[in-house]
Amino acid sequence: MTDQNKSCGGGVLPLSQPEIDDLLRQLEGWQRQDLRISKTYPFKNYYQTITFVNAVAWMAHREDHHPDLTVTYNSCRVDYSTHDIGGLSINDFNCAAKVDALFKL
């Protein structure tokens, strides 16, 4: 992944389908659903889930790109999209890769 076109605001064009397909191949377990990419991370218990959620929140704040999170007792689904451009941006994929790295810690 690359940090080019990091902005998630206006002025950046949505990625094309071939670009999205190429970037999805570089991420393990992420799937496209309409104008978003998502992945569900499994955990042994609530404490591990919330620890992960807090780490994602910290990273999202630093990146200024915030995913939608769906939290259960032992899982967290992460959804990225770039609402301002009405599609997916490179930043969605960069942040997805960073969330994967957090999960592996």
VMD Tcl script that builds the backbone (N, CA, C; Angstrom):
set m [mol new atoms 315]
animate dup $m
set s [atomselect $m all]
$s set {name element resname resid chain x y z} {
  {N N MET 1 A 0.840 -1.172 0.000}
  {CA C MET 1 A 0.000 0.000 0.000}
  {C C MET 1 A 0.885 1.236 0.000}
  {N N THR 2 A 0.335 2.314 -0.488}
  {CA C THR 2 A 1.079 3.562 -0.564}
  {C C THR 2 A 0.262 4.687 0.046}
  {N N ASP 3 A 0.925 5.729 0.503}
  {CA C ASP 3 A 0.225 6.851 1.104}
  {C C ASP 3 A -0.096 7.944 0.100}
  {N N GLN 4 A 0.049 7.675 -1.188}
  {CA C GLN 4 A -0.296 8.696 -2.170}
  {C C GLN 4 A -1.784 8.992 -2.098}
  {N N ASN 5 A -2.153 10.218 -2.409}
  {CA C ASN 5 A -3.555 10.639 -2.360}
  {C C ASN 5 A -4.198 10.313 -1.017}
  {N N LYS 6 A -3.484 10.621 0.063}
  {CA C LYS 6 A -3.945 10.262 1.397}
  {C C LYS 6 A -5.249 10.948 1.779}
  {N N SER 7 A -5.520 12.113 1.222}
  {CA C SER 7 A -6.698 12.876 1.605}
  {C C SER 7 A -7.975 12.062 1.453}
  {N N CYS 8 A -8.860 12.211 2.414}
  {CA C CYS 8 A -10.160 11.570 2.289}
  {C C CYS 8 A -11.235 12.611 2.050}
  {N N GLY 9 A -10.831 13.816 1.725}
  {CA C GLY 9 A -11.779 14.885 1.432}
  {C C GLY 9 A -12.003 15.008 -0.053}
  {N N GLY 10 A -12.602 16.122 -0.453}
  {CA C GLY 10 A -12.867 16.366 -1.854}
  {C C GLY 10 A -11.578 16.534 -2.644}
  {N N GLY 11 A -11.711 16.535 -3.965}
  {CA C GLY 11 A -10.558 16.737 -4.826}
  {C C GLY 11 A -9.859 15.458 -5.228}
  {N N VAL 12 A -10.239 14.338 -4.641}
  {CA C VAL 12 A -9.664 13.043 -4.989}
  {C C VAL 12 A -10.753 12.230 -5.680}
  {N N LEU 13 A -10.421 11.648 -6.805}
  {CA C LEU 13 A -11.404 10.833 -7.517}
  {C C LEU 13 A -11.512 9.449 -6.886}
  {N N PRO 14 A -12.701 8.855 -6.901}
  {CA C PRO 14 A -12.835 7.475 -6.416}
  {C C PRO 14 A -11.990 6.532 -7.271}
  {N N LEU 15 A -11.542 5.461 -6.661}
  {CA C LEU 15 A -10.771 4.462 -7.389}
  {C C LEU 15 A -11.654 3.753 -8.412}
  {N N SER 16 A -11.043 3.339 -9.508}
  {CA C SER 16 A -11.760 2.568 -10.523}
  {C C SER 16 A -11.872 1.116 -10.064}
  {N N GLN 17 A -12.755 0.362 -10.694}
  {CA C GLN 17 A -12.923 -1.049 -10.338}
  {C C GLN 17 A -11.619 -1.838 -10.488}
  {N N PRO 18 A -10.840 -1.667 -11.579}
  {CA C PRO 18 A -9.572 -2.392 -11.666}
  {C C PRO 18 A -8.589 -2.019 -10.544}
  {N N GLU 19 A -8.572 -0.750 -10.142}
  {CA C GLU 19 A -7.705 -0.335 -9.034}
  {C C GLU 19 A -8.157 -0.980 -7.727}
  {N N ILE 20 A -9.466 -1.015 -7.505}
  {CA C ILE 20 A -10.018 -1.634 -6.300}
  {C C ILE 20 A -9.684 -3.121 -6.268}
  {N N ASP 21 A -9.879 -3.797 -7.388}
  {CA C ASP 21 A -9.579 -5.232 -7.460}
  {C C ASP 21 A -8.117 -5.506 -7.150}
  {N N ASP 22 A -7.214 -4.685 -7.694}
  {CA C ASP 22 A -5.783 -4.861 -7.454}
  {C C ASP 22 A -5.446 -4.651 -5.976}
  {N N LEU 23 A -6.000 -3.619 -5.370}
  {CA C LEU 23 A -5.719 -3.336 -3.964}
  {C C LEU 23 A -6.325 -4.389 -3.039}
  {N N LEU 24 A -7.513 -4.895 -3.372}
  {CA C LEU 24 A -8.121 -5.951 -2.556}
  {C C LEU 24 A -7.270 -7.222 -2.559}
  {N N ARG 25 A -6.625 -7.515 -3.677}
  {CA C ARG 25 A -5.753 -8.693 -3.744}
  {C C ARG 25 A -4.565 -8.577 -2.790}
  {N N GLN 26 A -4.223 -7.353 -2.409}
  {CA C GLN 26 A -3.090 -7.124 -1.513}
  {C C GLN 26 A -3.481 -7.215 -0.036}
  {N N LEU 27 A -4.779 -7.287 0.233}
  {CA C LEU 27 A -5.276 -7.365 1.603}
  {C C LEU 27 A -5.914 -8.730 1.840}
  {N N GLU 28 A -5.585 -9.340 2.957}
  {CA C GLU 28 A -6.135 -10.658 3.280}
  {C C GLU 28 A -7.472 -10.518 4.005}
  {N N GLY 29 A -8.514 -11.121 3.430}
  {CA C GLY 29 A -9.798 -11.208 4.109}
  {C C GLY 29 A -10.720 -10.004 3.958}
  {N N TRP 30 A -10.287 -8.959 3.315}
  {CA C TRP 30 A -11.154 -7.793 3.113}
  {C C TRP 30 A -12.050 -8.044 1.917}
  {N N GLN 31 A -13.289 -7.548 2.014}
  {CA C GLN 31 A -14.248 -7.718 0.934}
  {C C GLN 31 A -14.895 -6.382 0.606}
  {N N ARG 32 A -15.244 -6.229 -0.651}
  {CA C ARG 32 A -15.954 -5.020 -1.063}
  {C C ARG 32 A -17.448 -5.260 -0.917}
  {N N GLN 33 A -18.120 -4.274 -0.363}
  {CA C GLN 33 A -19.576 -4.283 -0.244}
  {C C GLN 33 A -20.057 -2.898 -0.655}
  {N N ASP 34 A -20.525 -2.793 -1.898}
  {CA C ASP 34 A -20.962 -1.519 -2.462}
  {C C ASP 34 A -19.813 -0.501 -2.422}
  {N N LEU 35 A -19.976 0.590 -1.668}
  {CA C LEU 35 A -18.973 1.654 -1.638}
  {C C LEU 35 A -18.057 1.552 -0.427}
  {N N ARG 36 A -17.871 0.340 0.089}
  {CA C ARG 36 A -17.019 0.160 1.271}
  {C C ARG 36 A -16.260 -1.150 1.173}
  {N N ILE 37 A -15.204 -1.227 1.967}
  {CA C ILE 37 A -14.504 -2.491 2.156}
  {C C ILE 37 A -14.647 -2.854 3.627}
  {N N SER 38 A -14.735 -4.147 3.909}
  {CA C SER 38 A -14.946 -4.563 5.288}
  {C C SER 38 A -14.235 -5.869 5.593}
  {N N LYS 39 A -13.988 -6.044 6.898}
  {CA C LYS 39 A -13.386 -7.272 7.409}
  {C C LYS 39 A -13.816 -7.440 8.855}
  {N N THR 40 A -14.078 -8.687 9.257}
  {CA C THR 40 A -14.422 -8.988 10.639}
  {C C THR 40 A -13.256 -9.698 11.303}
  {N N TYR 41 A -12.869 -9.183 12.465}
  {CA C TYR 41 A -11.753 -9.734 13.235}
  {C C TYR 41 A -12.305 -10.498 14.441}
  {N N PRO 42 A -11.896 -11.757 14.630}
  {CA C PRO 42 A -12.378 -12.554 15.761}
  {C C PRO 42 A -11.462 -12.408 16.984}
  {N N PHE 43 A -12.059 -12.522 18.173}
  {CA C PHE 43 A -11.302 -12.451 19.429}
  {C C PHE 43 A -11.808 -13.509 20.398}
  {N N LYS 44 A -11.017 -13.776 21.433}
  {CA C LYS 44 A -11.399 -14.776 22.429}
  {C C LYS 44 A -12.413 -14.252 23.421}
  {N N ASN 45 A -12.401 -12.929 23.667}
  {CA C ASN 45 A -13.283 -12.380 24.692}
  {C C ASN 45 A -13.500 -10.881 24.468}
  {N N TYR 46 A -14.337 -10.321 25.298}
  {CA C TYR 46 A -14.698 -8.908 25.187}
  {C C TYR 46 A -13.500 -7.995 25.423}
  {N N TYR 47 A -12.678 -8.326 26.400}
  {CA C TYR 47 A -11.513 -7.494 26.707}
  {C C TYR 47 A -10.598 -7.362 25.493}
  {N N GLN 48 A -10.315 -8.466 24.818}
  {CA C GLN 48 A -9.469 -8.400 23.619}
  {C C GLN 48 A -10.138 -7.587 22.516}
  {N N THR 49 A -11.443 -7.749 22.376}
  {CA C THR 49 A -12.173 -6.993 21.361}
  {C C THR 49 A -12.055 -5.494 21.614}
  {N N ILE 50 A -12.301 -5.079 22.836}
  {CA C ILE 50 A -12.269 -3.650 23.161}
  {C C ILE 50 A -10.851 -3.092 23.084}
  {N N THR 51 A -9.858 -3.889 23.423}
  {CA C THR 51 A -8.473 -3.451 23.272}
  {C C THR 51 A -8.169 -3.156 21.806}
  {N N PHE 52 A -8.633 -4.025 20.923}
  {CA C PHE 52 A -8.463 -3.825 19.487}
  {C C PHE 52 A -9.212 -2.574 19.028}
  {N N VAL 53 A -10.455 -2.404 19.473}
  {CA C VAL 53 A -11.255 -1.236 19.106}
  {C C VAL 53 A -10.530 0.052 19.516}
  {N N ASN 54 A -9.979 0.075 20.713}
  {CA C ASN 54 A -9.246 1.260 21.170}
  {C C ASN 54 A -8.015 1.522 20.322}
  {N N ALA 55 A -7.310 0.474 19.927}
  {CA C ALA 55 A -6.136 0.646 19.067}
  {C C ALA 55 A -6.547 1.185 17.697}
  {N N VAL 56 A -7.637 0.670 17.141}
  {CA C VAL 56 A -8.130 1.163 15.851}
  {C C VAL 56 A -8.549 2.628 15.982}
  {N N ALA 57 A -9.215 2.988 17.068}
  {CA C ALA 57 A -9.636 4.375 17.281}
  {C C ALA 57 A -8.433 5.303 17.350}
  {N N TRP 58 A -7.385 4.879 18.039}
  {CA C TRP 58 A -6.166 5.690 18.138}
  {C C TRP 58 A -5.547 5.881 16.756}
  {N N MET 59 A -5.422 4.800 15.991}
  {CA C MET 59 A -4.840 4.877 14.653}
  {C C MET 59 A -5.712 5.752 13.753}
  {N N ALA 60 A -7.030 5.586 13.807}
  {CA C ALA 60 A -7.938 6.366 12.974}
  {C C ALA 60 A -7.822 7.857 13.282}
  {N N HIS 61 A -7.666 8.189 14.538}
  {CA C HIS 61 A -7.491 9.588 14.924}
  {C C HIS 61 A -6.202 10.150 14.327}
  {N N ARG 62 A -5.128 9.394 14.415}
  {CA C ARG 62 A -3.838 9.838 13.866}
  {C C ARG 62 A -3.884 9.975 12.344}
  {N N GLU 63 A -4.628 9.085 11.690}
  {CA C GLU 63 A -4.738 9.106 10.227}
  {C C GLU 63 A -5.811 10.085 9.747}
  {N N ASP 64 A -6.667 10.530 10.658}
  {CA C ASP 64 A -7.808 11.378 10.336}
  {C C ASP 64 A -8.699 10.715 9.281}
  {N N HIS 65 A -8.868 9.403 9.450}
  {CA C HIS 65 A -9.735 8.632 8.558}
  {C C HIS 65 A -10.396 7.557 9.420}
  {N N HIS 66 A -11.685 7.687 9.627}
  {CA C HIS 66 A -12.376 6.937 10.660}
  {C C HIS 66 A -13.306 5.875 10.074}
  {N N PRO 67 A -13.075 4.612 10.426}
  {CA C PRO 67 A -13.943 3.538 9.933}
  {C C PRO 67 A -15.219 3.440 10.758}
  {N N ASP 68 A -16.191 2.752 10.207}
  {CA C ASP 68 A -17.346 2.332 10.995}
  {C C ASP 68 A -16.950 1.019 11.661}
  {N N LEU 69 A -17.252 0.902 12.940}
  {CA C LEU 69 A -16.925 -0.303 13.699}
  {C C LEU 69 A -18.216 -0.924 14.230}
  {N N THR 70 A -18.334 -2.237 14.062}
  {CA C THR 70 A -19.441 -2.989 14.631}
  {C C THR 70 A -18.829 -3.953 15.640}
  {N N VAL 71 A -19.165 -3.759 16.912}
  {CA C VAL 71 A -18.510 -4.483 17.997}
  {C C VAL 71 A -19.482 -5.465 18.643}
  {N N THR 72 A -19.008 -6.711 18.810}
  {CA C THR 72 A -19.739 -7.710 19.576}
  {C C THR 72 A -18.814 -8.209 20.685}
  {N N TYR 73 A -19.292 -9.158 21.450}
  {CA C TYR 73 A -18.498 -9.706 22.551}
  {C C TYR 73 A -17.132 -10.200 22.075}
  {N N ASN 74 A -17.093 -10.901 20.938}
  {CA C ASN 74 A -15.834 -11.510 20.514}
  {C C ASN 74 A -15.500 -11.245 19.047}
  {N N SER 75 A -15.944 -10.097 18.536}
  {CA C SER 75 A -15.553 -9.732 17.169}
  {C C SER 75 A -15.721 -8.231 16.945}
  {N N CYS 76 A -15.042 -7.759 15.924}
  {CA C CYS 76 A -15.173 -6.368 15.510}
  {C C CYS 76 A -15.115 -6.323 13.988}
  {N N ARG 77 A -16.173 -5.794 13.383}
  {CA C ARG 77 A -16.156 -5.592 11.942}
  {C C ARG 77 A -15.732 -4.158 11.666}
  {N N VAL 78 A -14.791 -4.012 10.741}
  {CA C VAL 78 A -14.266 -2.704 10.366}
  {C C VAL 78 A -14.705 -2.430 8.933}
  {N N ASP 79 A -15.329 -1.273 8.715}
  {CA C ASP 79 A -15.787 -0.854 7.392}
  {C C ASP 79 A -15.138 0.474 7.038}
  {N N TYR 80 A -14.485 0.512 5.886}
  {CA C TYR 80 A -13.895 1.760 5.388}
  {C C TYR 80 A -14.579 2.193 4.115}
  {N N SER 81 A -14.792 3.494 4.001}
  {CA C SER 81 A -15.259 4.126 2.774}
  {C C SER 81 A -14.872 5.603 2.865}
  {N N THR 82 A -14.882 6.263 1.733}
  {CA C THR 82 A -14.592 7.692 1.718}
  {C C THR 82 A -15.858 8.401 1.257}
  {N N HIS 83 A -16.653 8.806 2.222}
  {CA C HIS 83 A -17.967 9.385 1.944}
  {C C HIS 83 A -17.875 10.643 1.087}
  {N N ASP 84 A -16.858 11.472 1.326}
  {CA C ASP 84 A -16.740 12.750 0.621}
  {C C ASP 84 A -16.588 12.602 -0.885}
  {N N ILE 85 A -16.099 11.450 -1.341}
  {CA C ILE 85 A -15.913 11.277 -2.790}
  {C C ILE 85 A -16.898 10.279 -3.379}
  {N N GLY 86 A -17.740 9.711 -2.534}
  {CA C GLY 86 A -18.753 8.774 -3.013}
  {C C GLY 86 A -18.174 7.484 -3.557}
  {N N GLY 87 A -17.109 7.009 -2.944}
  {CA C GLY 87 A -16.484 5.771 -3.388}
  {C C GLY 87 A -15.307 5.418 -2.501}
  {N N LEU 88 A -14.452 4.580 -3.027}
  {CA C LEU 88 A -13.270 4.145 -2.286}
  {C C LEU 88 A -12.046 4.934 -2.721}
  {N N SER 89 A -11.188 5.257 -1.751}
  {CA C SER 89 A -9.938 5.960 -2.018}
  {C C SER 89 A -8.769 5.084 -1.598}
  {N N ILE 90 A -7.581 5.468 -2.027}
  {CA C ILE 90 A -6.376 4.737 -1.625}
  {C C ILE 90 A -6.239 4.748 -0.104}
  {N N ASN 91 A -6.714 5.808 0.539}
  {CA C ASN 91 A -6.611 5.903 1.992}
  {C C ASN 91 A -7.414 4.809 2.689}
  {N N ASP 92 A -8.535 4.394 2.104}
  {CA C ASP 92 A -9.296 3.285 2.685}
  {C C ASP 92 A -8.435 2.026 2.750}
  {N N PHE 93 A -7.707 1.764 1.692}
  {CA C PHE 93 A -6.873 0.561 1.620}
  {C C PHE 93 A -5.631 0.685 2.496}
  {N N ASN 94 A -5.038 1.876 2.546}
  {CA C ASN 94 A -3.891 2.090 3.429}
  {C C ASN 94 A -4.283 1.867 4.882}
  {N N CYS 95 A -5.423 2.420 5.276}
  {CA C CYS 95 A -5.877 2.254 6.658}
  {C C CYS 95 A -6.273 0.808 6.949}
  {N N ALA 96 A -6.861 0.121 5.971}
  {CA C ALA 96 A -7.185 -1.291 6.152}
  {C C ALA 96 A -5.921 -2.100 6.434}
  {N N ALA 97 A -4.854 -1.808 5.705}
  {CA C ALA 97 A -3.580 -2.512 5.923}
  {C C ALA 97 A -3.040 -2.207 7.324}
  {N N LYS 98 A -3.225 -0.993 7.793}
  {CA C LYS 98 A -2.761 -0.635 9.132}
  {C C LYS 98 A -3.578 -1.339 10.207}
  {N N VAL 99 A -4.878 -1.507 9.980}
  {CA C VAL 99 A -5.716 -2.252 10.940}
  {C C VAL 99 A -5.264 -3.711 10.969}
  {N N ASP 100 A -4.962 -4.293 9.807}
  {CA C ASP 100 A -4.430 -5.659 9.776}
  {C C ASP 100 A -3.154 -5.760 10.618}
  {N N ALA 101 A -2.288 -4.770 10.500}
  {CA C ALA 101 A -1.031 -4.779 11.266}
  {C C ALA 101 A -1.323 -4.701 12.770}
  {N N LEU 102 A -2.301 -3.895 13.164}
  {CA C LEU 102 A -2.670 -3.823 14.586}
  {C C LEU 102 A -3.159 -5.174 15.083}
  {N N PHE 103 A -3.951 -5.860 14.288}
  {CA C PHE 103 A -4.492 -7.156 14.687}
  {C C PHE 103 A -3.394 -8.174 14.926}
  {N N LYS 104 A -2.314 -8.067 14.173}
  {CA C LYS 104 A -1.223 -9.043 14.277}
  {C C LYS 104 A -0.307 -8.785 15.461}
  {N N LEU 105 A -0.450 -7.636 16.122}
  {CA C LEU 105 A 0.431 -7.338 17.266}
  {C C LEU 105 A 0.192 -8.269 18.426}
}
mol reanalyze $m
mol bondsrecalc $m
mol representation Tube
mol addrep $m
